[in-house]
Amino acid sequence: MIARTTRRWGTFFLAAGIFQLIGAQPMAHRDPVWGVVLILAGAASFIFRSASMLAAFGVLIAWVMVSNLLSGNWYGMVSGAVQAFLAFGAFRGFLFLRRATSRLDMGLAADSPAQSDRAAGVFPFAGCAFTIAAFIGIIGLIVGTGVWYALNEQEPSEQALGTAMVFLTDLACRGLALAVAALLARYRFRGVSTLAVVGGALLLAGVPALTILG
């Protein structure tokens, strides 16, 4: 049941990512780079056949939902409403599978405890690593922009800065998704996951603020 559910969601993410890359934008996100995130998330569901993948999917969809709802245009609002429904479905599916596996005294993964151990051992640290990488990247981008301006007496192109910000924001979102999934799945190393959640949330709130102020 878990493997079938994660494969279904993973297939949806793979298809959405491909359409995003070719410009169809079924997730109505701001940049084709997001397609890579969707494809990687979909592919991960075939490696980590765990109910916790649904929680990670829910966070990713919720981030797109918030971005669209804040856009202020009618298309973003409609897309955000659809994505709110999808995010709710992902979290509801995760909670259903968690309750079912708890009643059966099973792990959150399909097939064997080894599958559960794979997600439990990776999600907390991968989430923290993504968050730290995003933080270092943002600091490097700020310093690099200052150095570029000092050497060339002009700012880098807005397109380059925008693409870099989108990439770093998406990286922080991936870290937050994995860390939230790890906490909801009650994996070990909760301190690591909590650090990633706090850091990822701050970055996702701070990057748009930096963009506006810049």
PyMOL commands that set and color helices and strands:
alter all, ss='L'
color gray80, all
select helices_A, chain A and resi 2-21+33-44+52-69+74-103+113-152+158-184+190-213
alter helices_A, ss='H'
color red, helices_A
deselect
rebuild
show_as cartoon
